Amino acid sequence: MRIGSNPLRNGEAPKHLPAEIAAVITYLPNQDGYFQRRLDVIKACLRSMRNGSNVPVMVWDNGSCPALRDWLRDDYRPDILILSHNVGKQSARRAMVGMFSPETIIGVTDDDMLFYPGWWDESAKLLKGFPNVGLVSAWPTRMAFDWATSSTTAWAADNAEIETGHFITQQEETDYATSVGIPVGEHLQRVASRYDIRIRYNGMTAYAMAQHCQFIAYAGRIMPYCWNTPYAMGGERSFDEAIDKDGLLRLTTTARLARHMGNEPILDDKLHQELVEMGLL
């Protein structure tokens, strides 16, 4: 495994690591079958991260095929590029978080997320403005209120204003279902009786939930959960639950500033057109 900065920067490790950084793990073993259109998905993810933020980008590539690695080196040129054999998602994520000082704000994301302008700044505002925050995401979905929200709602009951209702739009819920392969009608029926929880604190508004597939956090605050929970063995919800159990807040921006694309957004005409209009395809 080679660890260092982008080879276009002479292969030298950066002398000073940034105070804020967006990090993504990429994986494209081939371009066949399931992965046939995955390269476009990853490109859209990485390009949108830069469209919506000025923070440096770090890419850890987990043993991808030459098509992606060549694009990363020659075209995208992340600020930090790590070319690794496939060590697995959790191991790569632990290693990335562990590279930075505890005070560093690190954004961690899967490689099939789409970001909109303002995603970093709005997330960072909540991370810095609320007390004792574990992590902040930018993708609100109604299903995510079902787990690991106890500490956030308990804190809000004593310290903030709480509102419940259907604030997340039906179109956003439709997009969620489409991206994860759930029949839309079945999903909308399932969430019809559930409610979104919105909290107001010190002039800021956030949802009392978060996503494990995309978030920003202080590196030192989440590092223990990367190592010492079943998340280290692949249980991503256990990561959420461990943070909640320890009393840390899990928040999401009320505007949808990120979303899941899924494996083949090119097959979703609406999303495909949006990606084209954003200059991401």
C-alpha positions, 0 to 999 in steps of 0.5 A, a space after each residue: 500500500 502506498 500512502 501519501 499525497 497526490 502523485 502529481 505533487 511529487 509523491 510527498 506527504 503534505 507537510 501540514 494537514 488541513 483543519 477541515 477536509 472532505 474524505 471519500 473512499 472509492 471502489 471500482 474493481 471493474 466496469 462489468 455487471 453491477 459496476 458498469 455505470 459506477 464510474 459515472 456515479 463516482 465522478 459525479 460524487 467527487 465533482 459535486 463535493 468540489 462544486 459545493 465546497 472549498 474544502 480540500 478533498 482526500 480520496 482513499 481508493 480501495 484497489 480500483 481498476 485503472 479507469 478510475 485510478 487514471 481519472 483520479 490522478 490525471 483529471 480530478 487530482 484530489 488534494 490527498 490521494 491514497 492508492 491502496 489495495 482493498 482493505 475494506 471500507 471500515 478499515 479505510 475509514 478508520 485509517 483516514 480519520 486517524 490521520 488527522 488531529 482530534 480538532 480536524 473537521 472531517 467529512 466522511 462519505 460513500 462514493 455514491 452521494 451527490 452534494 449541493 452547494 452549501 453542504 459543507 458550510 451549513 453542516 459545519 455551522 450545526 457542528 460548531 453551533 450545537 453543543 456536544 455534537 457527534 456528527 452532522 449529515 446533509 441528507 434528511 430522510 424520514 426513515 432515519 428518525 427510527 434509530 439512534 435519536 434518543 440522546 438528541 431528542 432528550 437533549 432538545 426537550 430540555 434545551 431547544 424548541 421541538 417541532 414534529 410534522 411532515 417537513 421532508 417533502 414527498 419528492 425527497 422521500 420518493 428520491 430516497 426510495 428510488 435510490 435504494 431500490 424500494 418500491 416508491 408506493 410501498 415506502 411512502 405508505 410505510 412512512 405516512 404515519 411517521 413524523 420528522 423531528 425538527 429542533 431549533 436552538 440558538 437561531 439554528 434549525 436541524 433535524 434530530 437524526 443523521 446518516 452514517 453514509 455521509 456526515 461531517 464530525 470532529 475526527 477525535 470525537 468519532 475516532 473511538 467509535 470507528 475502532 471500538 464498536 461493531 461498526 469496525 466489523 461492518 455494522 454501520 447502524 451500530 456506529 450510529 447507536 454507539 454515538 447516541 448511547 454516549 449522549 452525543 447529538 446526531 443532526 442533519 441540515 433541514 435543507 437537503 444538501 446531499 442525497 444518495 444516487 444509488 448505483 445507476 443514476 443514469 437510469 433515473 431520468 430526473 436525476 440524470 438530467 439534474 446531473 447534466 445541468 450541474 455539469 457532473 456528467 
